[in-house]
């Protein structure tokens, strides 16, 4: 058995892989073994699995097909390996990734240690502010489902040059997929959803990175999302034509020509961000794209539906989870106006929820008086009925259920939290 495979199967490496898989949780595969049951499964089966791997006899189980609807229509096909196979794949990644990292491009940001979407956005802003304001946005059609496996394994061999490990990786590529209609072979692709797939995609697309670098082009790539920035429309047309031809000829991948296009920064949507030129600072900046803002508003509308059961504090906890996560992701962008509007909208909807939960005039009068409204005005307001939105925006309810009152109930101010996070991003 090879030294590399022995390193993959070592107790320390596999224990680390096991802990990472457990931390990531996730659904079980075709064998229905859950993450919670994984420890017992490993105690019972690991010795025999390890020997099978050593003798090239291990056959990974097919991945379970899951289809996730895309926002713009269609579905994204994910392949969920069994939890045991996720541990083995993670063990492979932990050993091989350090061998690959020195070979990968500086301008590749996806699924790599200490790299993120934010870094890709910052890099693109740098190009725009250097005057590279024509964007070639390349879309690879069904990338994870169409990778030529022989070509991919040839690239893997060039890096690791280890037959035993290559055999195990190829077995995962050939494991197949279990769909509602039954078993399907996988002659192409690397199932999106497995722990190995991100590393294998970077190995494949590193060839594209090297080609773009050799041409002296300015680009950023995150997995199969690649944008190239050039100075003129003529250059953009030439680059789009020659690069798409190269991808199809050299890598055997299909470029989606209906989505691959030339655009200007203000029309670009990249990882949920839009771009604009600050007229005062005379520089390009980013902000959440309008589509991203619509999704946030839609989610908050669901969480603040007055017909949904639950306490106000329980709803506030869920709201805070959503707004914190959204702001953390988009904090690099400019969005004070959006956050101010979101704060006002949330407070109004929470006032409506509280007014509805108080239900009867007596409870409403009591609530308003407790929050500092005089007895006569509180009584008058409490008998205005159930015109929820009007009452909560045009009466003393606004003065009673203030920003401070909602803050004491736990509501985070989107604007305050954004200002704090944005300041950290700009340091």
N, C-alpha and C positions, 0 to 999 in steps of 0.2 A: 504494500500500500504506500502511496506517495506521502511525502512529508507534509504537503499542503493539505491534503485531505485529513491527515491525522490532526493537524492543527485545527481544522474545522470541527472535528468530532471530539476535541478535547473537552474535559469536564468544565473547565473555566469558561470556554467559549460558548458551550451549549447552555450552561446555567445563565449566562448573560442574555443569550437569545431567548431563553424561556421567560426571564423576567420582563424583557421588552414586549414580548407577545402578550403576556398577562396584563401589562400596564396599558397596552393599546386596546385590550378587550376585543370587541368585534364578534360577529356571528360565527357559528360553527360551519363546517363544510359538509360534504356529502355523508360522512359517517356519523353526523349528529353529536359528536363529542364537543362539549363546550369548553370555554377557557377555564371555567371553574372545575371541570373534571380532568383538566389536562395533567395536573400533577400525578394523580392516580394512574392515568393512562401511561405516562412516561415510566413510572415505577414498574408497571407490568410488561411494557413492550419495548422499552428503549434498547435493552441489550441485544435483542434479536434484530431490531431495525438497524442498529449500528453495524452489526456483522453483515447484514444484507448490503448496506452501503459500501462497506469495505470490499466486498466481493462483486460489486457491480450488479447485484441481484435485486436491489430495492426498486420497487415500482410505485411512484407517487400516485395517490388517488386522484381522480379527475376533480377539477375545480367545479364549484357550484355556480351556475350562471345566475346573475342577478342583473336586472335591467333597471337603470335609473333614468327617469324622464329628464330631458334637457329643457332648459327654459325656452329655447327657440324652436321646440319641436324635436321629434325623434327621441332616441334613447341612447344612453351610454351603457355599454355592456361591461359589467365587472365579473371577474372570476374569483370566487372565494375559496381558497385552498382549505384543507382541513387544518385544525390548530397544530397538529403534529408537523405537518408539512410547512406551516408558517414558521415554526421553530427552526427546522432544518434550513429553510431558505434564509432566515435571519442569520443563522450561524455562518452560512456561505458569504452573505453580504459583509458581515463584520470582518472576515479575513481578507476578502478580495478587494473591498472598497479602498483600503489604504494603498493597495497596489495600483489602483486605477487613478486615484486622485492626482498624482503628479502629472499624469498624461492628459487630464481634462483641461479644457479652456478656462481662462480667467473670466470669460464672458458668458459662461454657463452657470445658471443659478438654481436649477431645479434638483431637488432630492439629493443635496450634497451637504456635508457638515458645515455649519456656520454660514450658510447661504440661504437667501429668502427671496420672496417676491419683491419685497421692499428694495432690496439691492438692485434688482433688475429695473425697477421703476427709477431709482436714482441714476442708474447708468444711462437709461434712455433720456432722462432730463439733461444729463451732461451733454449728450450728443446734440439734442435740440438747441441748447444754449451755445454750442460751438458752430451753429449755422447749418446743421444737417437736418433739414426740416421736411424732407420728402421720405415717407415711410413705405417700405415694402413689407407687407404683413403676409407671412407664408403660413398656409394651413395644410398640414399633412392629413390626408384622408384616412380615418380609422387606423391611425398609426399602430396602436398596440395590437390590433387584430391582423395587421398586414406585414409585419416585419418578416423578411425572408430569413428563416432560421439557419440555413447553411451559411449565409453571409455573416449573420450575427455570431455564430459559433466560431467562424474563422477569425473574427476580430477578438473574441474571448481568448482563443488559442494564442494569438499574438501577444496577449498580455500575461496570461498565467502559465501557458505551456505545461499543462498537467492533465494527463489523460483521464485519471480517476475522477478529478473534480469536473472536468468537461463532460464526462459521461453522465454524472449526476445532474448537472445543469441541463443537458440535453433531455434527460428523462423528464424533467419538469416541463420543458417546452412541449414535449410529446404526450403529456399526461392526459390530455383530452378535457372535454367539458361535458358536464351533465346538465341537460336542459329539461324542461317539462316534457319534451318529446322523446327524450332518451339520450344516449351517449353520442357525442360527436368527436371525431378526431380533430387534433389541432396541428395541421400541416404548416400553418403560417402563424406568426404573431407570438406575443408573450402576454398572457392574460393580465389585464389591468386589474389590480387588486392584490396580487401576490407581493411578498416582500422583495423578491428578486427583480421584478419587472422594472422598477425605477432605475436600478443600477444598469440593467441590460439596455434600457432605452438610452441612457447616457453613453454607454459604450458604442452603440450604433450611431447615435447622432453626433458623437465626438468627431466623426469623419466629416460631417458637415461643418462643424466648428473649424476644423483645420483648413478646410477649403476656403471658408470665408476669411479666415485670418491670412491665408496665402494671397488672397486677392486684395488685402488691405482694407476690407470693409468693416464698418462699425455696426455691430449687432449685439443683441442680447437674446439669450435663449433660456427658456424655462421648460424643461421636458420637451414636448413637441410644439411648443409655442415659440416662434422665432420671428423677430422683427429686425429689419435692416434699415439703417438711417443713411441717406445720401443727400447731396446738396441740390440736385436738380431733377426735374421730371424726366429728362432724357436719360439720366443715369439710372433713375428708378425703373424705367421701362426696360433698359438693357439688363439690369441686375435681375429683375423678376424673370425675364425670359431665360437668361443663361443659368441662373441658380436652379430654377425649377427643372430645366432640362438635365442638369447635373445630378440632382436628387433622384430623378427617375432612372437615369442611365447608370449611375454609379452605385446607388444604394438600393435600387429596386423598390423604392417606395413611391406611392402615388400621391401627387399633389392635387388637392381639391381646388381646381381653377375657378370655381364659382365663389369661393371664399378667399382665395389668395388675391390680394389686390394692392393697388397703390393708393395711399391716402395722405392727407395732411394731419398734423398733430391734433387740431381741434375736432377732427372727425374720428379719431382713433379711440377705441376702447381696448384697454390693455390691463388684464387682471382686475377688472372692475373699476379702473381709474380712467378719467378723462383728462385732457390737457388744455391749458389756456395760456395766453401770453399776458402777463401782468404789465399794463401800460405804464405804470409808474416806475416799477423796478426794471422794466424792459428785459424781462427774462421769462422763460417758460416755467410754469408751475403745474402741479397736478391737483386734482380734486376727485371726489367720488363721482363716477359717471351717473347720469340721470337714471339709468336702468338700476344701478345699485341702490340709489336713494329710494326708488319706487319699491324695491324688494324690502328695504328696511321698513318703510311706511306700512306696507302690506302686513308684514310680520307683527309690527306693533299694534296694528288695528285688530289682528286676531287676538293678541294678548289682552287688549283692553275692551273686548266686546262685553257690553253690560249684561248680556244674556248668559255668559259663561259663569258657571258656579265657581266658588272659591272666595277666600278672604282677600281684602285689599292688600294686606302685607304679603300674602302668597303671590299675588299678581305682580306686585312691585319687585319681588325677588326675581321672577322670571323676566320682567322687563329689564332689570339691571344686568342680567346675564347676557341678554341680546345686545343692549346698547354698549356695554363694556367691550364685548367681543368685536362688534362692528367698528367702534372707535379705535380700538387697538390696531385693527388691520388698516384702517384708512387715516390714521393719525398724521401721516406724512403730508396729506393733502390739505388744501384750504377748504374749510367748511363751517366757518363761524355762523353764517346766515342759516345754513341747513340745521345746525345744532340748536340755534335760538328758536327756530320754527318748531323743531321737534320737541323741545322742552315745553313750549306753550301748548302744543297739541296734546302731549301726554298729560299735562296737568289738567287740561279741560276734560279729557276722557276719564281721568281718575275721579274728578269731581262728579261727573255724571254717574260713575259706578257707586260712589259713596252716597249720592243723593238717592239713587234707586234702592240701595241697601237700607237706608233709613226708613223707607216705605211709607209710613203713616205721618200725618202732620205733627202729631205730638212728638214723635221721635225726631223729626226734622227740626222742630222748634228747639227741642232740648240740645240737639247737636250744634245748631247755630249759636245758641246762647253760650254753650260751653266754649265755643271758639271766639267769643268776645262780641257777638252781635247783640244789640239791645233787644229787650223782650218784645216790644211792639213790632219792630221791623222783622224780627225772627218769626213771630207769629204770622205776620202778613205774608212773608215769603213762603212759609211752610204750607200755606193754603193755595199756592199758585198752581198746584197740580203736577202733572207728569210731563210737562214740556221740557224734557231734560236738558237739551242743548241750550235752549234759550235761557232757562233759569240759571244754568251754570256759567253763562257768559255775560248776562245782562243784569244780574242781581247781586245782592250782598254775599252770595255763595262764593264769589271770587275773592272777596275780602276776608271771608271766614277760612276757607280752605286754601291757604297761601302756599307759596313755594316752601317756606320754612316749615309749615305744618306737614307737608308731604315729605320734606327732607327728614323730619323726625320719624316719619313712618318708614323711612329707609330709601326713598327715591333719590337716585343719583341725578344730579344736573348734568345733562349731556354736554352743555357748553363748558361748564367748569371742568369736567373730566377731559374733554377734548383739549382745552387750553393747556392743561397739565401735561397730557401725553404729547401734544404737538411741540411744546417747548423742549421736551426731552429729545424728540426726533431731530430738532434743529441744532442741537449741541454738537 
